[in-house]
Amino acid sequence: MWANDSVFYQIYPLGLCDAPRENDGVTVNRIGRVTEWIPHIQRLGANAVYFAPVFQSDRHGYDTRDFYEIDCRLGTNEDFRAVCDALHQAGIRVVLDGVFHHVGRGFWAFQDVLRRKWESPYRDWFYLNFDGDSGYHDGFWYEGWEGHYELVKLNLQNPQVRRHIFDAVRFWKKEFGIDGLRLDVAYCLDLNFLSELRQQFGNDLWLMGELLHGDYNRWVNDGMLHSATNYECYKGLYSSCNSENLFEIVHSLLRQFGPESWTLYKGKHLFCFVDNHDVTRAASILQNPRHLPLLYALLFGMPGIPCIYYGSEWGLTGRKEEGDDALRPALQKPQENDLTKWIASLIRAHRGSEALCHGAFRSVLLQNKQCIVERKSEQERVLVAVNIDSSPFPAHFDAGCGQAVDLITGEPHDFGGGSILPPYSAYFWKCER
């Protein structure tokens, strides 16, 4: 699947494009701003964009009003089509956020229920009880996502609801050429719905689900999703740096992708990240700023599909406790600095390496503050070495080869001369056979 060789760039359009927090009903072409970011995305080296919600919504995008229209605060469908065309012409794939578990109170079918109550032909699109009441005192009770009444749960077991959603997805694929979907709260979605979605589109549409916990194999398999968010390793990445204990992330990766027969996700490509629109930015959560470049080295050295969240590539800050606006800011134009250049070099190394995209995973050397892991495919072998300590580290290990070249710098390395890892350093050594 194309995504397995890709690096993603995530954009939260309502934030980036400085849309009003509430849907004011005024149509303004703000989404066009994304085209100004395409040269930056290309210089970075990402070749796929994941858009957080773009459909017509009440407020933040995860409260959909209409699956067939772009949010008017971002512009028209034609405005978004121009953005998709520009991205595709630049060789960048487009993935949309599919929020199919729930809708907003402004969703047209729910509005009909509010007006006509039990006489509405759409009453079975939701989980309703006309003997109760909601938090909005509508005169009937309905189920919301995790108790949030502004997010009305859809009845995905209703064939009419499934048909409406599948037709909408087909519309976006045909008219806009979208390449995939990220399924919001996939852990809440009806499994039969996911199975039918996969049957409808097969491998023509890449499907990635938001999963937080549990056995990802339940959702990621030949009959459902192609990939899922790797939240276990998201936590392990920053926590290992903050506690100066790389055992945490390496053991998580061994549990998921290691050489043993009981490994959970061997052969799967999970969606990996150091931050996104829902969590504190990496530059804010790390206790030592010098760990930030090394955090990205770990990200691009581990198995999976890496994703960069807009602004984090130059060290943008933002904390979850400060609210969504702090995590999803409006930005006029991208910035580039040494961190951006470092991440771009990591992306080049990752995308240009069969071993880093598809190779097996093995731990070669592991200390609290140092690790060396092997990524190995049939054609290539890469050693990823990271030192998060403030002191140099003499790495004594069996490299399995005498010579190597650093995929980041292009410089040769002779293992026979010893391998000293300088303070706060990372290397991607491609071993010569």
PETA-V679297 format. One record per residue. N is the residue number from 0. PHI is phi as a letter, one per 20 degrees, with the letter a starting at -180 (999 if undefined). PSI is psi in whole degrees, 0 to 359 (999 if undefined). Layout:
# PETA-V679297
N | PHI | PSI
N | PHI | PSI
This chain:
# PETA-V679297
0 | 999 | 140
1 | g | 325
2 | f | 334
3 | f | 342
4 | d | 14
5 | d | 163
6 | c | 128
7 | e | 153
8 | c | 118
9 | e | 134
10 | c | 135
11 | d | 96
12 | f | 317
13 | f | 330
14 | e | 303
15 | g | 317
16 | e | 6
17 | m | 48
18 | f | 152
19 | g | 147
20 | f | 324
21 | d | 147
22 | f | 110
23 | e | 0
24 | m | 2
25 | e | 126
26 | e | 119
27 | c | 132
28 | f | 83
29 | e | 334
30 | f | 337
31 | f | 340
32 | g | 332
33 | f | 326
34 | f | 332
35 | f | 344
36 | e | 351
37 | g | 315
38 | g | 323
39 | f | 315
40 | f | 322
41 | f | 317
42 | f | 324
43 | f | 324
44 | o | 359
45 | f | 144
46 | c | 20
47 | b | 140
48 | d | 129
49 | d | 116
50 | e | 122
51 | f | 173
52 | g | 135
53 | c | 351
54 | f | 157
55 | g | 128
56 | b | 171
57 | f | 316
58 | b | 285
59 | d | 3
60 | o | 333
61 | e | 12
62 | c | 71
63 | f | 141
64 | d | 326
65 | b | 124
66 | f | 353
67 | d | 359
68 | c | 144
69 | f | 144
70 | g | 129
71 | f | 335
72 | f | 341
73 | e | 341
74 | p | 205
75 | d | 171
76 | g | 323
77 | f | 322
78 | f | 317
79 | f | 327
80 | f | 321
81 | f | 322
82 | f | 314
83 | f | 318
84 | f | 317
85 | f | 319
86 | f | 315
87 | f | 321
88 | f | 334
89 | e | 4
90 | m | 24
91 | d | 124
92 | f | 160
93 | c | 124
94 | c | 131
95 | d | 157
96 | e | 117
97 | e | 102
98 | e | 90
99 | d | 359
100 | e | 325
101 | b | 167
102 | c | 174
103 | e | 168
104 | f | 339
105 | e | 358
106 | g | 133
107 | g | 321
108 | f | 323
109 | f | 326
110 | f | 323
111 | f | 320
112 | f | 320
113 | f | 323
114 | f | 316
115 | d | 357
116 | l | 230
117 | f | 347
118 | e | 354
119 | f | 133
120 | f | 353
121 | d | 9
122 | f | 331
123 | e | 4
124 | f | 348
125 | c | 173
126 | e | 98
127 | d | 155
128 | b | 111
129 | f | 2
130 | e | 358
131 | d | 202
132 | b | 158
133 | d | 176
134 | f | 342
135 | e | 4
136 | l | 53
137 | e | 351
138 | n | 5
139 | b | 156
140 | e | 145
141 | b | 157
142 | e | 130
143 | d | 166
144 | f | 118
145 | l | 38
146 | n | 4
147 | e | 108
148 | f | 345
149 | f | 352
150 | d | 100
151 | e | 122
152 | f | 132
153 | e | 147
154 | e | 89
155 | f | 354
156 | e | 350
157 | e | 120
158 | g | 327
159 | f | 322
160 | f | 313
161 | f | 317
162 | f | 319
163 | f | 316
164 | f | 315
165 | f | 322
166 | f | 323
167 | f | 316
168 | f | 318
169 | f | 323
170 | f | 313
171 | f | 328
172 | f | 316
173 | f | 314
174 | e | 335
175 | c | 352
176 | m | 29
177 | f | 150
178 | d | 347
179 | a | 175
180 | c | 141
181 | d | 120
182 | e | 111
183 | f | 145
184 | k | 53
185 | g | 334
186 | f | 345
187 | e | 348
188 | f | 145
189 | f | 128
190 | f | 328
191 | f | 326
192 | f | 315
193 | f | 320
194 | f | 317
195 | f | 324
196 | f | 316
197 | f | 320
198 | f | 323
199 | f | 323
200 | d | 350
201 | l | 229
202 | e | 10
203 | f | 344
204 | c | 121
205 | f | 129
206 | d | 121
207 | c | 133
208 | d | 147
209 | e | 108
210 | c | 140
211 | d | 328
212 | b | 179
213 | n | 183
214 | e | 110
215 | f | 339
216 | f | 337
217 | f | 329
218 | d | 328
219 | e | 102
220 | a | 179
221 | f | 344
222 | d | 355
223 | c | 253
224 | e | 153
225 | e | 332
226 | b | 173
227 | b | 158
228 | f | 132
229 | e | 75
230 | f | 332
231 | g | 314
232 | e | 337
233 | g | 312
234 | f | 318
235 | f | 327
236 | f | 304
237 | f | 326
238 | f | 324
239 | f | 323
240 | f | 315
241 | f | 324
242 | e | 358
243 | l | 51
244 | b | 85
245 | f | 352
246 | g | 326
247 | f | 306
248 | f | 321
249 | f | 320
250 | f | 325
251 | f | 317
252 | f | 323
253 | f | 322
254 | f | 323
255 | e | 318
256 | c | 6
257 | f | 177
258 | f | 347
259 | f | 158
260 | f | 335
261 | e | 2
262 | g | 137
263 | f | 314
264 | c | 27
265 | g | 132
266 | n | 348
267 | e | 155
268 | d | 96
269 | e | 159
270 | e | 118
271 | d | 148
272 | a | 160
273 | d | 346
274 | a | 168
275 | a | 194
276 | f | 351
277 | d | 352
278 | c | 163
279 | g | 138
280 | f | 149
281 | g | 320
282 | f | 340
283 | e | 333
284 | e | 337
285 | f | 135
286 | e | 333
287 | d | 112
288 | g | 334
289 | f | 349
290 | e | 347
291 | f | 310
292 | f | 327
293 | f | 328
294 | g | 318
295 | f | 328
296 | f | 318
297 | f | 319
298 | g | 313
299 | e | 351
300 | e | 345
301 | e | 160
302 | f | 147
303 | p | 184
304 | d | 109
305 | f | 148
306 | c | 137
307 | d | 132
308 | e | 132
309 | g | 132
310 | n | 331
311 | f | 340
312 | f | 348
313 | d | 15
314 | n | 27
315 | f | 141
316 | d | 167
317 | r | 132
318 | d | 143
319 | g | 319
320 | f | 347
321 | e | 357
322 | o | 168
323 | f | 324
324 | f | 329
325 | f | 333
326 | e | 343
327 | c | 60
328 | f | 158
329 | f | 133
330 | c | 129
331 | f | 315
332 | b | 156
333 | f | 157
334 | d | 159
335 | b | 133
336 | b | 196
337 | f | 323
338 | f | 318
339 | g | 315
340 | f | 320
341 | f | 313
342 | f | 321
343 | f | 321
344 | f | 325
345 | f | 321
346 | f | 318
347 | f | 316
348 | f | 316
349 | f | 308
350 | f | 334
351 | e | 4
352 | d | 120
353 | f | 323
354 | f | 319
355 | f | 330
356 | e | 324
357 | c | 353
358 | f | 159
359 | f | 167
360 | c | 134
361 | b | 141
362 | e | 129
363 | d | 317
364 | b | 135
365 | b | 120
366 | c | 173
367 | g | 320
368 | d | 4
369 | c | 146
370 | b | 148
371 | c | 123
372 | c | 154
373 | d | 134
374 | d | 121
375 | c | 127
376 | d | 183
377 | f | 328
378 | d | 348
379 | b | 150
380 | c | 125
381 | c | 134
382 | d | 125
383 | d | 117
384 | d | 132
385 | c | 133
386 | c | 112
387 | e | 9
388 | e | 160
389 | e | 358
390 | d | 153
391 | f | 155
392 | c | 121
393 | f | 110
394 | e | 108
395 | d | 110
396 | b | 164
397 | e | 106
398 | f | 339
399 | m | 7
400 | a | 163
401 | e | 327
402 | c | 154
403 | b | 167
404 | c | 138
405 | f | 120
406 | f | 341
407 | e | 313
408 | e | 340
409 | n | 3
410 | e | 144
411 | f | 157
412 | c | 131
413 | d | 109
414 | f | 337
415 | f | 336
416 | e | 5
417 | n | 158
418 | c | 100
419 | e | 120
420 | e | 112
421 | f | 167
422 | g | 140
423 | l | 62
424 | c | 161
425 | b | 143
426 | c | 145
427 | d | 94
428 | e | 118
429 | e | 115
430 | f | 137
431 | e | 137
432 | f | 999
